[in-house]
Amino acid sequence: MIKYRLGLDIGIGSIGWAIISGDSKAARIENFGVRIFESGELDQLGKDRKSQQRRGFRGTRRLVRRKKHRKDRIKGHLQNIGLVKIEALNQYFETNNQDIYEIRVKALDGKITPEEIGACLIHFANNRGYKDFYAQESEKNNLDAEEEADYEALNNFDRIYKSSNFRTPAECILAKFKKDGQEYPDFRNNNFKEVHYLINREYLKNEMHQILIEQSKYYGSLSPASIEMLDAIIFKQRDFEDGPGEENEKFRRYSGFLDSIGKCMYYKDCDRGFRSTVISDVYAVTNTLSQYQFLDSVTGEYHLKPVVARELVDYLLKTGNLTMTEVKKILKDNNLILKKSDLSDDGALSKAIKYLKAIKNSIESSGLNWMDFIDEDQFDAENYSKLHQMGELISKYQTPKRRKDELKKLPWMTEPLLKELCLKKISGTSNVSYKYMFEAIQAFMNGETYGNFQANKLKERQENISPEHRCMILNTLDDPEIKDNPVVFRAINETRKLINAIVRKYGSPECINLEVASELNRSFSERVEIQKYQKENEKSNDKVKKAIADLLQIEVGDVSGAQIDKYKLYYEQDCKCLYSGKPLGDIGLVLLDKTHRYEIDHIVPYPGFRVTGSAGRKNTAFPVFFLSLPSFIH
């Protein structure tokens, strides 16, 4: 066992954790991860979870961060090859407002400046075009609403682009989207526009290569190797399975989800099983049926006959589906009556069957016989069935090319079935291993409900804990006050499970550092009020955006966050500098300022707005100290 410190970041739907060994001078992260769970809390309308909304914002932040990383790499590469310095590029962006599409078209047939080359490349990095992650040769079937909108937008641009034999997308955009008198083309996909456009990524890659090949005639630093590197920086997209960073990096912290699949809570030496397999579907169904009771109409006893349990599983396998109507019919034929509580969810059974329905449709659509596949033993842990092997490969490989290559290795794979399976969007793992699932299914077919089976397993696991670790394991919290708050109780209970799992593997930590989300200390009504305030603030910002757009004659989508802050503070401070009290001047000049003359200071505890240089000694002190100076008070 190692000496370590445990760090926990506890939220209402997730717990981030890290195990750190060594002292402050030689600290090392031994392991880290996130435990995600459902808080059970919906918004006040009973729709989206707040965690889903936050995840959307977090995804946007990641995209922004990745764009910045690409742009920084472009600038660094151009400086390294001696084409243009980073300072010169930054100065160019500060002072130049020329239409980038005009520069891109000009670059096709003649020399442009190094700064303009950099501007073109950064524009490509910001707008890389659309690449279909699930692109296949087959027709686009079973698309969701977002995908349909994307393909419609692609087709809209293709019709215009191919109608006049344009060399590049930039030529097309200048010709079709820039009207006389306009400073820039109107090519943004704003929500209020009826027609949207997307550009195929390959079109933009071809345009970039045309530009760089033309410019290489004038700049020797743009060698084939440099162009290849720029192509990789701008357009390379890692496979989902690889994870971030360089594939061969020795100390890469995360190497893709395939290398980070969790372990079964009951069998610590076994990985969790993939969710989209026959075994996982049957296990989920047996789990779901355990929420019901089965009354024998002849004897009056509550029990599930093994013959009935087997019949339910056989029906599920043969038809690829099992509904509550079919369950009740099978039970009735065997003199059993289904009894359910008020908490039972009839829709849970349908949700439990994720793989069987999908794979049966794919097999039959490919002209193959379902019974040829399902007649195999589906519960042989030593020799997995064809259906299981296909489900595992689909779950493991999300990148279409990888998935296709792996599926091709299966000896029974046909071309029609390959096309069907490459389009399936399924992923994820179960919480337990196949070994545990096999045992649970076998127990169910012997007439034991999953609830009883799980209780026996938990008891067995508790008995097997060594005396050394038994005293270190956290017991279930039994506090009526905390149990009254389901959000807090769920977060604490999940934290307990996580700490126990870490202690079993690494021993007890020297200390535990906690960071707790503020949501845990608030009631549901308080969280609703906060969300209501956030939505009102969002509406207020939307009004400010529109006012700025009207004032500056720009699109609403072009208004920056800094401009919103400046606009609000400008009027909150009565159009005056916070420090000197002098007028700030025209609001339009303030909003368009790129010279840092007008800056926002984050004064404790509220931001303020000032003219650069008006603060005097402000450069060496916090604003709150400046406010206390006699010269300011008087």
N, C-alpha and C positions, 0 to 999 in steps of 0.2 A: 504494500500500500504506500502511496506517495503522500507527502505533506502538501496540502493545497488549500486554496481559498475559493469559495463558491460565490459567484455573482449572479443575482436573479433580478430580472426586470419583469414584474408581475402586472399584467393587464387583465381586462375582463374577458378577453378571448384568446390570450396567448401568454406564454412565459418564455422570455429569452434567458438563456443561461450560459455561463462560461466557467471553466475550471482553470484556475491560474496557479502555477507552482513557482517556486523560487522567490527570492527577495526582490525589492524594488529595482535593484541594479541589474538583475538577471532574470526578470519575470518571463514566464513562458506560458502561452495558452495551450493547455493539454487537450482540451476539447471544448466545443461550444455547439449550440443549436437552439432550436425553438420548439416548444411544445404548443401546438395549436388545438384549441377546443372551442366548442360552441358555447357562447355565453347564455344562449336561450333568450336573449333580449331582442325584440324587434323594435322598429321605430314606432312613433305614436300612431301611425296609420296601419301598423301590422304588416309592413312590406319589407323593405331592405334592412338588413342589419347595418348598424353604424360601422362595424368593422369592414363591411364590403365597401362602404362609401370611402372610408379611410384608405383602403387598399387601392382604390382608383386613383386617389391623389398621390399615394406613394409611388404607384406605377408611373404617373406623369413626372414626378421628381426624378425617377431613375432615367427616364428618357432624356430629360434635360441634362442630367449629369453625363450620360453617355455621349450626347451631342457635344458637350463642352470638351470631353476627353478626346473625341475625334478631331475637333478643331485645334486643340492644343498640340496634338501629334502632327497635324498638317503644318502648323507654324514651325514647330521644332524641326521637321524634316526639311522644309524649304530653307531654313536657316543653316542646317547642317550641310546641305549640298551647295551652299553659297549663292542661292538665287536671290533671297531677300531676307533682311533681318526682321525679327519679331517686332521690334520697336517701330520699324517703318510700316509694317502691316497694321499695327494698332493705330498709328497716326493716320494712316489712310482711311480706316473705318471711322475715325473721329471727325474727319474733315470732308469726306467724299460722300455725295448722295446721288451719284450717277446710277441710272437703271442698269442693274446687273445683267438683265437679259440682253440689252444692247451690247454690253461688253462681251458676253458669251458668243453672240453672233459675229461681232467684229473679230474675235479671236480665231474664227474658222478660216479666215482668208488673209490675215496679216498679223504683224507684230503688235503685241500689247505690252504694257509695262509689267515688271515682276510683281508689283503690288496688285495689279489687276488679275494676274494669273492666280495669286493667292486668294483674292476675293472670289473668283470663279470656283476654286476648289472648296472653299469654305461654304459657298452657297450649295454646292453639290452635297457636302457633308450634312448641311441642315435639311436638305430636301432630296433624300436618296431615292425617292420613288417607291412604288408599291411592289412588294415581292410576296407572292402567295406562298405561305409556309406549307400548305397542303397541295401545292401545284401538282397536278397529274395530267396524263394525256387524255383521260376519260372525260366525259361530259360532267358539267358541274351540277350534281344532283344533291338533294337534301341539304341545301344551304340554309343557314339561319338568316334572320333579317339583316344583320350587320354585313354578312358576306354577300348577300344579294345586292345591297347598296354599294359595296365595294366594286363588284363586277359590273354593275350598271355604270358607275363612275369611270371605270377603266374603258368600257366600250364607248362612252361619250367622248372621251379624249381620242381614242383610236379612230373613230369616224372622222373627226376633224383632221387629225394628224396625217392619216393615210389618203385623205381626199385630194390633197394638193402636192403630194410628193415633197414635203419639207425634209430638209437634211437632218434637222435636230429639233427637239422639243422647244428650244429657245426661239428658233425661227417661227415655229407654229404659234407660240404664245404672243410674240410681238405682232404677228400678222392678224391674229384672230381675237386677241383679248386687250389690245391697247388701242383705244380710240384717239382720234385727233384731239389734241389739247390736254390729254392725260399725261401726267408725269411718269406714272408706272402702270403696268398692265393690271387689269382687274381679274386676278386669277386665284383668289382665295375662296375656299369652300366654307363660307359663312352659313349659319343655320337658316337664315332668312332667304337664301337662294334656293330656287326650285331645282336647278341643275347643278350637279357636282361633277368634278373631274379628278381622276387619278392618273398618274403617269407610270407606265411600266418601268421598273428599275433598269431593265436592259437598254431601254432607249437612252437613259441618262448616262449609263456606263459608256455606251458608244459615243455619245456627244463629248464626254470628258476625254476619251482617248483621241478623238478627232482634234480637239483643242490642243492637247499636250503634244501630239505629233506635229502639228503645225508650228507650235511655239518652240519645239526642239530644234527647228531650223535656225532660230535666232539665239537660243540659250543652250550652250553645250552641257550645262548641269542637268538638263532634263534628259538624261540617258534612259534607255529602255529599262534598266534596273530601277531608276528613280520613279519612272511612270508605273512600273509594276508595284512598287511599294505604296505609292499614292492610291492605286486601285485597291490594295488590301486595306489601307487605313480607312478609306471612305466606304467601301462597299462590302467588305468581309463581314459575314454574319455567322457567329459560332453555332454549331449544332446544339440543340437543346440538351442533349445527353452529356456534353463536355463540361458544362459549367463555365464560369468566367475565368479569364486569365489564359496564359499560354499553356497549351496541353502538356508540354514537357518540363514545365517549371517545377523544380525539385521541392520547393517549400510552399507550393500552392495550397491554400487552406481548404478550398472546396473544389472537388474534381467532378462535379456532376451528381445527379441524384442517384444514379445506379450504385455509386460507391458509398452512399450515405443512407441506405434503407435501414430503418430501425430494426431492433430485435423484438421478438415475441416476448410478452410480459410473463408468459408461463414457461417457455423454453428459451432460455437466454442464449443458447448456442445456435438458435434458428432465426433466420431472417423472417420478417413479416412477408406474408404472401401477397401477390398482386390481386387487386380487387376484381379485375375483369377476367375471371376464370370460372369454369363450371363449379369447382370446389367452393369458391368464395360465394357464388350465387346460392348454392344449396345450403351452405352454412348460414348465410344471411336469412334465408327463408325459414330454416329451423329456429333461428334466433327470434324471428318475428312471430312465428306461430306459438312461441312460448309465452306470449302475453295473454293468451287465451286459456280457458279451462275446457276440458272435454268430459261431458257428463254421459255416463253409460245409462241409457234409458231403460235397460233391463234390470241392472243391479242397483242403480242409483249412486254408484261410485264415480269419483272423478279420477280418470286415468286415460292414458293414450295407448291403445293396443299397438304392439309392434307391427302387426300386419297392416294396420291402417297407416302408420307412419311410413312404412315402406311403400305403400300404394301412393301416398302423397308425393314422395320423392320420385317414384317411377313416372308418375303423371307429369311432374315438372320436367323431367329429362326428355320424355318422349314428345311433349308438345312445345317445349321451350318457354312455357308460361304456366302460371297458376294464379287463378283469381279466387276471391272469397266465395263466389258462387260455386265454383268447382270444389273448393275445400268443403263447403257445407254439404254438397251432394255426396261426396265420398264418405263423409262422416255419417250422413243419414243412412247410406247403404249398409253401414256397419253398426247401426243402432247407437250412434254417438251424437250428442247435441253440443254445439259450440256455444260456450258462455263467455261473454266479454265484459270488462269493466268499463266505467265511464271514461277511463284514460286510454282505452284501446284505440288504435288508429287503423281503420280499415284500409287506408291508402298506403300503409307501410309495406304491405305484401307486394304490391305492384312495384314500389320503389326498390325493393330488395333485389329484383331480378334485372340486373343491368347488362349482363353479358349474353345469357342464353337466347333472349329474344333477338338481339342484334346479330349474333353469329348464325343463328338458324336462318334468318332472312338472307344473309350474305351467301350462305351455302346453297340455299334453294334458288336464289337469283342467279347463281353461277351454273345452274343446271346439274348440281350434284344432289345425291340422296342424303337427307338428314340422318336417316336410320343407319347408314353406313358409318357414320361418325359416332352417334350416341350409343350404339350397341357395344362399343368398347367399355371396359371397366373404367369408370370415371374416378374411382377412389383407390387406385393402386399407387401408393407413394413411391414404389420402386421403378415403375414404368408408366410415366405420365401419358395420358391419352392425347390424341391428335388435337382435340378441342382445347385441352389445357395448354399444350405447347403453342398453339396459335394465339391464345389469350395472353400468355406471358410475353411473347414477342411484340404483340401490339402494344402492351402496357409499357414494356421496356423502352421501345424505340418510337419516339414522337416525330423525329425528323424523317420525312417521307423517303428519302434515298436510303437511309440506314434501315428503315423498316422494310423497304422493298428488298434490299439485299439479303437481309436475315430471313425473310419469309421465303425467298427463292431457294434457300438451302433445304427446306422441308421437302422430302421426296414425293409427297402426294400433292404438292401445290400445283394448281393450274393457273393459266393466265387470267381467265375471268375472275376466279376467286382472289387472285393477287390484287387485281384492280379494286375489288370490293373492300378488301381488308386495309389497303393503303389509305382509304378515305375515312376510316373509322377514327373518331376522336374520343378515345377512352384512355384513362390513365389512373394512377393512384394505387395505394396499397391498403390492405386490411390492417387491423391493429394486432393481429395474431398470425402465427405461422400456419403453413399447410398441415403440419403434424397435429397441431391443436384442433384445426378445423376437421380433420379426418376423425379424430376422437369424438368431437362434438356431434358430427353427423352420425357416426356409428351409435352413439348413446341415444340419439333421437330415434333412430330406426329400431332400437331395442325398447322403445317406449318411454324413455326418460326425457323430460323437457329440458331445454337448454338452461333454464334458470337453476334447476337442481344440479345439472352437470357443472355449471360454472361455480356454484357454491362449494361443491366438493373439491374442485380444482384449487380454489382459493384457500380452502382449509388445508389441503395437502401442501400447498406452497408455504403457508404460514408455519406448518409443522417442520418443514425442511430448512427453515432459516437457522443458521448456526447460532449457538449461544452468544458468540462474540458479537454478532450483528443484531441479535434480537433486541437488545437494549437500545440500539441506535435507531431502530426503525420508528418512524412517527406513526402513531395510531390515528384512527379516524377521529375528527374533531366532533365532540358532542356538546355543543353550546347552543341552547335554544334561541338565544338572541341573534347569533350569526346565522342559524338555519332559517330565520325569518327573512333574511335577505339572500335570495337564491343566487344573485350575481356574485356577491362576496363569498358565499359558501362554495360555489363552484370553483372560483379562482383559488381559494385556500386549499380545497381538496385536491385540485390538479397540481398545486405546488407541493403538497404532501407526497403525492405519487412520484413526482419528478425527483424530489430530494431523496426519497427512499430508493429509487432506481440508481441514483448516483452513488449513494452510500454503499449499496450492495456491490458496486463495481470498484469504487475507489476508496472505500472506507469513509470515516467521518471527516468532515473538513475542519480546518483550524478555526475558521469563522465563515459567516455568511453575510454578504453585503446585499442589501435589498434596495430596489427602487420600485416604488408602488405607484401605479397609475392613479391620478386624482379621482377617476371615475369610481374607484372602489369605495370611496368615502362618501359618495353621493347617493341619494335615493333615486328611484326611477323617475319620479316627478321632477327632481332637480336636473337630471340629465336631459329630460324633455325640454325644460325651460332653457337650458344652455343651447340645445339644438335649435330651439325656436329663435333664440338671440342670434345664433350663427346664420340662420337663414335670412333673418331681417337685415343683418349686416351685409350679407351677400346681395340682397336686393338693393341696398343703399349703394354698394359698390357698382352695381350694374347701372344705376342712374348716373353716378359720377362718370363712369366709362362713356356713356352716351353723351354727356355734357362735354367731356374732353374731345371726343371724336367730332362732335359738331363744331367745337371751337377751332380745332386744328385741321378740320377738313380731312380726316383720315378714317379708316375703317375702325369699328369698335374693337375688333380683334387685335388691332395694332397698338392699342393703349397698353402701356406697361404698368407694372405694379408700382414702380417708383413715381410715375406720373399721378397715379391715384392718390398716393400718400401726399405728394406735393400739393395737389388740388385741395384736398381736405384741410391740410394744415394752413395753407394760404388764407383760407377764409376763416378758420378757427382763430388764427392770430391777427385777424382784422387787417390782412394784407401787409403786415409789418414784420421786420426781422425780430426774432425772439430776443436777441442780445442787445442790439443797438436801438431798437424801436423805430428804425427808419423804414420808409415804404419799400416794399420788395420790388415794385415796378409792375410792368405788364404781365398778367398771368400767362399769356401765350409764350413770352420769352422765358419765363420761369420753367414752363413745362418742356420747352424745346432745348433747354440749356444742356450742352455737352462738355462745357468747360469746367464743371464742378464749382461754378460761382455760387450756386444755390444748393445747399446741402441740408440733409435731415440729420439732426442729432438725437440720439436716444437718451434723453434726460431721465434720470430715475424719478418716478417710474413711468414717464410718458415721453414720447418723441416731441422734439421741437424743430423749428425750421429757421435757418439763418443764412445770411450772406457770408461767403468765405472771407476771412480776414477781419470780420467785425467783432470777433470774440477776444481779440488781444491775447491775453495769457491763456485762453481756452486750449491752445495746442498742447499744453503740458499738464492739464488737469481735467477732471470730469466736469461736465456742464453744471452739475449740482453745486460744485465748489465755486464755479464762476458766478453763479447766481447770488452767492453770499458775499461777494466782494463789495466794499463800500461804494466803489465807483458805479457798480451796477444798481445798488439799492437807491443811490441818490439820483 
